[in-house]
Amino acid sequence: MTHVFHRQLSSEMPVAAKGDGVYIVDTEGKRYLDASGGAAVSCLGHSHPEVAKAIKDQVDAIAFAHSGFFTNEAMEALADMLVDAAPAGLDYVYFVSGGSEAVEAALKLARQYFIEIGEPRRRHLIARRQSYHGNTLGALSAGGNVLRRAPFEPLLVPGVKHIAPCYAYREQAPGESEEDYGQRAADELEAAIIEAGPETVAAFIAEPVVGATMGAVPPVAGYLKRIREICDRHGVLLIFDEVMCGMGRTGTLFACEQEGVAPDLLTIAKGLGAGYQPIGALLASERIYRIIREGSGFFQHGHTYMGHPVACAAALAVQRTIRDEGLLARVREMGEMLERALIGRFGNHHHVGDIRGRGLFRAIELVADRATKAPFDPVLKLHARIKTEAMARGLICYPMGGTIDGASGDHVLLAPPFIVSEQEIDLIAERLGGAVDAAIAGAE
Ligand SMILES: Cc1ncc(COP(=O)(O)O)c(C=O)c1O
C-alpha cells in the first residue's frame, strides 16, 4: 500500500536503499548495474564521498539564501568554472533546478531579448520532430515527442514549427553522401523560417545529440554548422539543449564542441549535479546578457530555488571531480570500449539495425528486419519488455518506443557512469544481450 502518486501507477518497483559506485542496491539486497545513470544523470555513480561531503559542508554553512537577496560562493564558483570551459561567447549562467526549467528560461530569455532590441514580432519557435525538451508546458511545446505531447496539445504554446531531425540511419537517401544529407536536413530550417516569415522567428532549438526520444543520435558532419549559418542569416537565436548530452556525456564537456559550433543559449542539467542534487542551468551569450542589462536590467523570470546553495555546492564538487580526475578522457576511452562491446554482442544480431552514439552515450535500435529496417509492431511494446528483462537481470538501461515517428520503433539507450570499469562494460553488454533476446522471444 502506497500513498505516493508514482510515475508508474500500475507496476511495483523495488525500493532503492543504497548506492555503491555504479550499482544501486535495493532493500532486498539485489544489486542493479546502473548502465543508464537513470536517465543519463548519475555520471559519478551513486556514492561519491567528496560530493557527499560538499553537500554536508554547505548545509552546515548555509542551506538556503533566496537569490533575490543574496548570491552565494558555490553559485559564483560554479558559474566561473562553466564559463571557463564553455564555447566562446557563452559568458553568463542562470541556475535553475532541472532541465525543463532551463529550457523554459531559454525560451523566455529569447523572447525578452527580441522585445528589448525592438523586434517584438519575433515570437515563433522552430524545433525538430522526435526531440524532447522537458515536460513543463513551454518545454513540452518545443519538443517533438508525439506521445508526451498528445494529451496536452490544446494547452501547448502556439507558433512552434517542427522540422525533420538529423537521423542518418533512416533518412539519409541511398547514394547520398553524409555531407549532402546534412545540408539537406539543415535546409529544412531555412525553408521553415522563410515560410513563417523571418521577422517573426525568435529561435531554433535542438539537442546536438538526440537523447531519449530517438536514442543517442549524433548529427552528421556539417549539419550543425549549416544550422548556425542559417540562424545567423535570419537573425534567429540558436538554442542547444544539452540537458542530456552535455556535461561530458559524449566525451567533451559540451556536446557541441565536437561540431565546432557555439549556440546563443545552451541548457544543461542531469550530469551537472550528477543526481546528487536537482540542478540545471542556462548559459547565455554575452550579447544577450548585455542587451538585457543595458535595457530593462531585469530578466522577467525566476524560481524560488534558483541558484540553491546546496545544489550549486554539489554540482561544483561534481564538476571539480570530473576535471581533476580527468574523467572526460575516460569517457572517450570507455565509450570506445562500450561501442566495441555492443558491436561484439549485437553487430550480427538479426534484430539490431543500428548501434550509435558518442562517448558513454550509446544506443541500439531494434528492428524486426535488418534488411528493410522494418520496426517491431508497437503493440508488442518491445521496449517495455526489455526494461523488465533487464531489471530482472540486475541491469538498469533506458529503453524507449516511438523511435521513428513517435509510434513505431524501439531503442535502448545506455549512459553509464564515467567511472564504469572494463569488466562492468562487458557485464552491461552481456546482460543487455540476455534481456533483448528474452524480450524478443517473449514477444514472438
Ligand atoms: C534533452 C532534454 N531536455 C530537457 C529535459 C527535461 O529535463 P528535466 O526532466 O530535468 O526537467 C530532458 C529530460 O530528459 C532532456 O533529455
The ligand as an SDF file (V2000), in Angstrom:
LIG
                    3D

 16 16  0  0  0  0  0  0  0  0999 V2000
   17.2060   16.9920  -23.8790 C   0  0  0  0  0  0  0  0  0  0  0  0
   16.3630   17.1780  -22.6500 C   0  0  0  0  0  0  0  0  0  0  0  0
   15.8690   18.3930  -22.3730 N   0  0  0  0  0  0  0  0  0  0  0  0
   15.1250   18.6270  -21.2780 C   0  0  0  0  0  0  0  0  0  0  0  0
   14.8150   17.6120  -20.4030 C   0  0  0  0  0  0  0  0  0  0  0  0
   13.9750   17.8800  -19.1940 C   0  0  0  0  0  0  0  0  0  0  0  0
   14.7680   17.8020  -18.0400 O   0  0  0  0  0  0  0  0  0  0  0  0
   14.0910   17.5520  -16.6040 P   0  0  0  0  0  0  0  0  0  0  0  0
   13.4810   16.1950  -16.6470 O   0  0  0  0  0  0  0  0  0  0  0  0
   15.2500   17.6840  -15.6590 O   0  0  0  0  0  0  0  0  0  0  0  0
   13.0890   18.6280  -16.3990 O   0  0  0  0  0  0  0  0  0  0  0  0
   15.3060   16.3190  -20.6510 C   0  0  0  0  0  0  0  0  0  0  0  0
   14.9790   15.2060  -19.7530 C   0  0  0  0  0  0  0  0  0  0  0  0
   15.0890   14.0510  -20.0700 O   0  0  0  0  0  0  0  0  0  0  0  0
   16.0950   16.1050  -21.8090 C   0  0  0  0  0  0  0  0  0  0  0  0
   16.5720   14.8910  -22.1010 O   0  0  0  0  0  0  0  0  0  0  0  0
  1  2  1  0
  2  3  1  0
  2 15  2  0
  3  4  2  0
  4  5  1  0
  5  6  1  0
  5 12  2  0
  6  7  1  0
  7  8  1  0
  8  9  2  0
  8 10  1  0
  8 11  1  0
 12 13  1  0
 12 15  1  0
 13 14  2  0
 15 16  1  0
M  END
$$$$
